[in-house]
């Protein structure tokens, strides 16, 4: 297993864990956005640009959700 594969495994695992814990704290939504950004980087580094693009969009969506939840209190 090379470093890029380990990075991808970490990114996707972090996304899964943060998504599962989103209801516990708004900070998990922010962590999910960061994990999506890491997943996007992995996709582009791997050469799978459609995956990288979709993960970048998910990161933006999650940041927007975090902002909305933060404003609600």
matplotlib code that plots the C-alpha trace (Angstrom):
import matplotlib.pyplot as plt

x = [0.0, 1.6, 1.3, -1.4, -3.6, -3.2, -4.1, -7.2, -8.2, -7.8, -9.8, -12.7, -12.7, -12.7, -15.7, -17.6, -16.9, -17.7, -20.9, -22.0, -21.4, -22.8, -25.9, -23.7, -22.0, -21.8, -18.0, -18.4, -20.1, -17.0, -14.8, -16.8, -16.2, -12.5, -12.5, -14.3, -11.6, -9.0, -11.0, -11.1, -7.3, -7.0, -9.2, -7.2, -3.8, -5.0, -6.0, -9.8, -10.8, -14.6, -14.2, -12.1, -14.6, -17.6, -15.8, -14.9, -18.6, -19.5, -17.0, -18.7, -22.2, -21.0, -19.4, -22.7, -24.6, -22.1, -22.6, -26.4, -26.2, -23.8, -26.1, -29.0, -27.2]
y = [0.0, 3.3, 6.7, 7.9, 4.9, 5.4, 9.1, 8.1, 5.5, 8.1, 10.7, 8.4, 6.9, 10.5, 11.4, 8.3, 8.9, 12.6, 12.0, 9.5, 11.9, 15.1, 15.1, 15.2, 18.5, 21.1, 20.7, 17.3, 19.0, 21.2, 18.2, 16.4, 19.4, 19.2, 15.4, 16.0, 18.5, 15.8, 13.3, 15.8, 16.2, 12.4, 12.2, 14.7, 13.3, 9.8, 11.1, 10.5, 14.1, 13.4, 12.0, 15.0, 17.4, 15.8, 15.7, 19.4, 20.2, 18.1, 20.1, 23.4, 21.9, 20.8, 24.2, 25.8, 23.4, 24.2, 27.9, 27.5, 25.4, 27.8, 30.8, 28.9, 28.7]
z = [0.0, -1.1, 0.6, -1.8, -1.0, 2.7, 2.3, 0.3, 2.9, 5.7, 3.8, 3.1, 6.6, 8.1, 5.8, 7.0, 10.7, 10.6, 8.6, 11.2, 14.0, 12.5, 14.8, 17.9, 17.1, 14.4, 14.5, 12.9, 9.9, 9.6, 10.0, 7.3, 5.0, 5.6, 5.0, 1.7, 0.7, 1.5, -0.5, -3.4, -3.2, -3.2, -6.3, -8.2, -7.1, -8.2, -11.6, -11.0, -11.6, -11.6, -8.1, -7.1, -8.5, -6.8, -3.5, -3.8, -4.4, -1.3, 0.7, -0.3, 0.5, 3.9, 4.6, 3.7, 6.0, 8.8, 8.4, 8.5, 11.7, 13.3, 12.6, 14.2, 17.4]

ax = plt.figure().add_subplot(projection="3d")
ax.plot(x, y, z, "-o")
ax.set_aspect("equal")
plt.show()
